[in-house]
Amino acid sequence: MQQHRPVVIVGAGPVGLCLALKLTQQDVPVCVIESLPEASFLDQPRRAGTIHPSTLEMLDDIGLYQKLEPRGLIAPTMGYWDRQSGEMFALFDHAALREDTRFPYVLQCERLKIVEEAMKLLKTRSIADVRMSATFKSFTQDERGITATISNEAGETETIDGSYIVSGEGAHSIIRKTLNIEFEGYTYPDRTMILSVVYDFDQRHGYAPRNYLSDPVEWANLFKWPELWRVVLGTNIDEDPDAVMSDASIKQRMKRLIPEASDYQVLSRSLYTVHQRVAASFRGGRAILAGDAAHVTTPIGGLGMNSGIHDALNLGEKLGAVIAQGKDESLLDLYSRQRHHVAVNYTKAQTEKNKRLLEEKEPAIRQKNHDRMRRIAENPQLARDYLLRASLIKSVREAAQIN
């Protein structure tokens, strides 16, 4: 068997690990660079946890779905609520997609479980080299390959030769900055608070597993995970971050959300400045961007992590074909065109629309928006069309038509 130089993947998040699994399935060796040490790899903040039907299909194809389904929560429905009146004005059931996907539901399964199971599976692959406690410093490239420079676990400088390098580093990607690729977009004039809360929102208040609460003062999202609920709240950018994150502030916000209850438990809290940005290109020679290194978005809609995994599996198929089958490198430009199109026309467009719906302040426009969503949810064909877009199935189909 021909020996190939490894694809160097920077970052062992869902994007990097899913890409590594896809490549090793095709007998392409990988070297994954991760700055976190082995002992604390899973001691990361609770973050994304919604996996859409299109993504479940991809995870199934690389052997991850069967590992994740027992650890997650199957969530077929999502509700849209007017927080001021307490009325649910639209309920969508993913059963409308039963002819479109073998997974007509969302799996609520937090990001850490994905990376945990993906890492376990990757370590069974003999052609996978995982470097923990390794800090990526820089890279160079020429027509033959790339050389990555890292600081290894012992603090020594080390170089790694590879065929290509992929940035799964996140929004502050060194690789993207080295390539001088513009990160086009803007920063939202507010911050997003994310709480992990133990409380029976569904049993006590009738919430669906996934909920979007419209409110001109403080929009909210409620997502059920197996062990807890993820509560997402909009906050004012002018508020002092320490004050926003204080016990008193969180108690006040929870009081507004569930006025009659006090028997909840807040397990974790975090505050994010949210950006809406897309890289001008996802490729620069033998260096390629994926996930948050290529595009970042608001968490409303659960599209960020899903889109990143879609990048990984799209890239993995094409990069595998180039390396293992000798296909033309133009496939990598096709990856960039397809995934850039999705980032702009689906991930960015859908999340912006979601945010406008939830935070609209004008009463007449709010009512019009709510009535429109109600009509969509009550019409089977319109509901299916809406879910095809919201679950990214339509984006996958459309991207496949780009050449």
LINHU-V700747 format. One record per pair of residues at least 4 apart in sequence whose ideal C-beta (glycine too) atoms are under 8 Angstrom apart, sorted by the first residue. I is the first residue (numbers start at 0). J is the second residue. If there is no record, write none. Layout:
I;J
I;J
This chain:
0;26
3;27
3;28
3;162
3;322
3;323
4;28
4;144
4;160
4;161
4;162
5;27
5;28
5;29
5;30
5;126
5;128
5;159
5;161
5;162
6;18
6;22
6;27
6;28
6;29
6;30
6;161
6;162
6;163
6;164
6;165
6;318
6;322
7;29
7;30
7;32
7;138
7;145
7;147
7;159
7;161
7;163
7;164
7;165
8;15
8;18
8;19
8;29
8;30
8;31
8;32
8;164
8;165
8;167
9;15
9;32
9;135
9;147
9;164
9;165
9;166
9;167
9;168
9;173
9;174
10;14
10;15
10;31
10;32
10;33
10;166
10;167
10;168
10;169
10;290
10;292
11;15
11;16
11;31
11;32
11;33
11;35
11;40
11;114
11;118
11;129
11;131
11;167
12;16
12;110
12;114
12;167
12;169
12;290
12;307
13;17
13;110
13;113
13;114
13;117
13;290
13;304
13;307
13;308
13;311
14;18
14;167
14;289
14;290
14;291
14;307
14;308
14;310
14;311
15;19
15;31
15;33
15;165
15;167
15;289
15;290
15;311
16;20
16;31
16;113
16;114
16;117
16;118
16;121
17;21
17;57
17;58
17;61
17;63
17;117
17;308
17;311
17;312
17;315
18;22
18;29
18;165
18;167
18;289
18;311
18;312
18;314
18;315
19;23
19;29
19;31
19;117
19;121
19;127
20;24
20;61
20;62
20;63
20;117
20;120
20;121
20;124
20;315
21;25
21;61
21;311
21;312
21;315
21;316
21;319
22;27
22;28
22;29
22;315
22;318
22;319
22;322
23;27
23;28
23;29
23;121
23;124
23;126
23;127
24;61
24;319
25;315
25;319
25;320
25;322
25;323
26;126
26;323
27;126
27;318
27;319
27;322
27;323
28;126
28;127
28;128
29;126
29;127
29;128
30;128
30;129
30;130
30;159
30;161
31;121
31;127
31;128
31;129
31;130
32;130
32;133
32;135
32;147
32;149
32;159
33;40
33;129
33;130
33;131
33;132
33;133
34;132
34;133
34;134
34;135
35;39
35;40
35;43
35;131
35;132
36;40
36;131
36;132
36;152
37;131
37;132
40;114
40;118
40;131
41;111
41;114
41;115
43;110
43;111
44;267
44;269
45;109
45;110
45;111
45;193
45;195
45;229
45;266
45;267
45;269
46;109
46;110
46;111
46;193
46;304
47;109
47;110
47;298
47;301
47;303
47;304
48;107
48;108
48;109
48;110
48;222
48;224
48;229
48;301
49;74
49;105
49;107
49;209
49;222
49;301
49;304
49;305
50;54
50;55
50;58
50;67
50;71
50;105
50;106
50;107
50;108
50;113
50;304
50;305
51;55
51;105
51;301
51;302
51;305
51;389
51;390
51;391
51;392
52;56
52;93
52;96
52;99
52;100
52;102
52;103
52;104
52;105
52;390
52;392
53;57
53;100
53;305
53;309
53;390
53;391
53;392
53;394
53;395
54;58
54;305
54;308
54;309
54;391
55;59
55;64
55;100
55;102
55;106
56;60
56;100
56;101
56;102
57;61
57;308
57;309
57;312
58;63
58;64
58;67
58;113
58;308
59;63
59;64
59;65
59;101
59;102
60;312
61;312
62;66
62;120
63;67
63;113
63;116
63;117
63;120
64;68
64;102
66;70
66;116
66;119
66;120
67;71
67;106
67;108
67;112
67;113
67;116
68;73
68;106
70;108
70;112
70;116
70;225
71;106
71;107
71;108
71;112
71;224
71;225
72;106
72;107
72;108
72;208
72;223
72;224
72;225
73;104
73;105
73;106
73;107
74;104
74;105
74;106
74;107
74;207
74;208
74;209
74;223
75;92
75;93
75;94
75;103
75;104
75;105
75;208
76;90
76;91
76;92
76;93
76;207
76;208
76;209
77;90
77;91
77;105
77;207
77;208
77;209
77;210
77;211
78;87
78;89
78;90
78;91
78;206
78;207
78;209
78;210
78;211
79;87
79;88
79;89
79;90
79;210
79;211
79;213
79;356
79;369
79;372
79;376
80;85
80;86
80;87
80;88
80;210
80;211
80;212
80;213
81;85
81;86
81;88
81;212
81;213
81;214
81;365
81;369
82;212
82;213
82;214
82;217
82;218
82;219
83;214
83;215
87;205
87;207
88;369
88;370
88;372
88;373
89;369
89;372
89;373
89;375
89;376
90;207
90;376
91;95
91;376
91;382
91;385
91;386
91;389
92;382
93;103
93;104
93;105
93;386
93;390
94;103
94;104
95;103
95;379
95;382
95;383
95;386
96;100
96;103
96;383
96;386
96;387
96;390
96;392
97;103
99;103
99;383
99;387
99;392
100;390
100;392
102;106
105;208
105;209
105;301
105;390
107;208
107;209
107;222
107;223
107;224
107;225
108;112
108;113
108;224
108;225
109;113
109;224
110;114
110;304
111;115
112;116
113;117
114;118
115;119
116;120
117;121
118;122
118;129
119;123
120;124
121;127
121;129
122;127
122;129
130;149
130;151
130;152
131;152
132;151
132;152
133;149
133;150
133;151
133;152
133;157
134;149
134;150
135;147
135;148
135;149
135;168
135;173
136;148
136;149
136;150
136;156
136;173
137;147
137;148
137;173
137;177
138;145
138;146
138;147
138;148
138;164
138;174
138;177
138;286
139;145
139;146
140;144
140;145
140;146
140;164
140;284
140;285
140;286
144;160
144;161
144;162
144;163
144;285
145;160
145;161
145;162
145;163
145;164
145;285
145;286
146;158
146;159
146;160
146;161
147;158
147;159
147;161
147;164
148;156
148;157
148;158
148;159
149;156
149;157
149;158
149;159
150;154
150;155
150;156
150;157
151;155
151;156
151;157
162;285
162;322
163;285
163;286
163;287
163;318
163;322
164;174
164;285
164;286
164;287
165;286
165;287
165;288
165;289
165;314
165;318
166;172
166;173
166;174
166;175
166;286
166;287
166;288
166;289
166;292
166;293
167;289
167;290
167;292
167;307
167;311
168;172
168;173
168;174
168;291
168;292
169;290
169;291
169;292
170;182
170;274
170;276
170;291
170;292
170;295
172;176
172;288
172;291
172;292
173;177
174;178
174;286
174;288
174;292
175;180
175;182
175;278
175;288
175;292
175;293
177;286
178;283
178;286
180;278
180;279
180;280
180;283
180;288
181;278
181;279
182;276
182;277
182;278
182;279
183;276
183;277
183;278
183;279
184;274
184;275
184;276
184;277
184;295
184;347
185;274
185;275
185;276
186;272
186;273
186;274
186;275
187;236
187;272
187;273
187;274
187;275
187;297
187;354
188;236
189;233
189;234
189;235
189;236
189;273
190;233
190;234
190;235
190;236
190;238
190;240
190;243
190;270
190;271
190;272
190;273
191;231
191;232
191;233
191;234
191;270
191;271
191;273
191;297
191;298
192;231
192;232
192;233
192;234
192;243
192;244
192;252
192;268
192;269
192;270
192;271
193;229
193;230
193;231
193;232
193;268
193;269
193;270
193;271
193;298
194;229
194;230
194;231
194;232
194;249
194;253
194;265
194;267
194;268
195;227
195;228
195;229
195;230
195;265
195;266
195;267
195;268
196;227
196;228
196;229
196;230
196;253
196;263
196;264
196;265
196;266
197;226
197;227
197;228
197;263
197;264
197;266
198;203
198;228
198;257
198;260
198;262
198;263
198;264
199;203
200;204
200;206
200;210
200;221
200;223
200;228
200;257
201;205
201;206
201;207
201;208
201;223
203;257
203;260
204;257
206;210
206;221
206;223
208;222
208;223
209;220
209;221
209;222
209;223
209;301
210;220
210;221
210;222
211;218
211;220
211;299
211;353
211;356
211;357
212;218
212;219
212;220
212;221
212;357
213;218
213;356
213;357
213;358
213;359
213;365
213;368
213;369
214;218
214;219
214;357
214;358
215;358
215;359
215;360
215;365
217;232
217;233
217;234
217;252
217;255
218;232
218;233
218;354
218;357
218;358
219;230
219;231
219;232
219;233
219;256
219;357
220;229
220;230
220;231
220;298
220;299
220;357
221;228
221;229
221;230
221;231
222;228
222;229
222;231
222;301
223;228
223;229
224;228
224;229
227;266
230;253
230;256
231;298
231;299
232;252
232;256
233;357
233;358
234;238
234;243
234;270
238;242
238;243
239;243
240;244
240;270
241;245
242;248
243;248
243;270
244;248
244;249
244;268
244;270
245;249
246;250
247;251
248;252
249;253
249;265
249;268
250;254
251;255
252;256
253;257
253;260
253;263
253;265
254;258
257;263
271;298
273;296
273;297
273;298
274;295
274;296
275;295
275;296
275;297
275;347
275;350
275;351
276;294
276;295
277;293
277;294
277;339
277;342
277;343
277;347
278;288
278;292
278;293
278;294
278;339
280;335
280;339
281;287
281;288
281;289
281;293
281;310
281;334
281;335
281;338
281;339
282;286
282;287
282;288
282;331
282;332
282;334
282;335
283;287
287;314
287;318
287;331
287;334
287;335
288;292
288;293
289;293
289;307
289;310
289;311
289;314
289;338
290;294
290;304
290;306
290;307
290;308
290;310
290;311
291;295
291;303
291;307
293;310
293;338
293;339
293;342
294;306
294;342
294;346
294;347
295;303
296;302
296;303
296;306
296;346
296;347
296;350
297;303
297;350
297;351
297;353
297;354
298;303
299;350
299;353
299;354
299;357
300;349
300;350
300;353
300;389
301;305
302;306
302;345
302;346
302;349
302;350
302;391
303;307
303;346
304;308
305;309
305;391
306;310
306;341
306;342
306;345
306;346
306;391
307;311
308;312
309;313
309;338
309;341
309;391
309;394
309;395
310;314
310;338
311;315
312;316
313;317
313;334
313;337
313;338
313;398
314;318
314;331
314;334
314;338
315;319
316;320
317;321
317;326
317;330
317;331
317;333
317;334
318;322
318;330
318;331
318;334
319;323
319;324
320;324
320;326
320;330
321;325
321;326
321;327
321;328
321;330
321;331
326;330
328;332
329;333
330;334
331;335
332;336
333;337
333;401
333;402
334;338
335;339
336;340
336;401
337;341
337;398
337;399
337;401
338;342
338;398
339;343
340;344
340;397
340;398
340;401
341;345
341;346
341;391
341;394
341;397
341;398
342;346
342;347
343;347
343;348
344;348
344;394
344;397
345;349
345;388
345;391
345;393
345;394
345;397
346;350
346;394
347;351
348;352
349;353
349;388
349;389
350;354
351;355
352;356
353;357
354;358
355;359
356;368
356;372
359;364
359;365
359;368
360;365
361;365
362;366
363;367
364;368
365;369
366;370
367;371
368;372
369;373
370;374
371;375
372;376
373;377
374;378
374;381
375;381
375;382
375;385
376;381
376;382
376;385
377;382
378;382
379;383
380;384
381;385
382;386
383;387
384;388
385;389
386;390
386;392
387;392
387;393
388;392
388;393
388;394
391;395
392;396
393;397
394;398
395;399
396;400
397;401
